[in-house]
Amino acid sequence: MEGIYSKEQKVCKIAKARPETVQFLLSFSKSMHVIDYKNMKFENVLN
């Protein structure tokens, strides 16, 4: 394990997202509501 994390990684790829993907994720996060009730969580997605 030590050998994996102690080496410096020289190659790093930057992930690029299309504008449609970003818009979809933003819309989904706006429509999702999480309600906490006692020890339970309810997730609602409003369409």
Helices and strands as residue ranges (DSSP letters): H 2-6, H 19-31, E 32-37, E 40-45
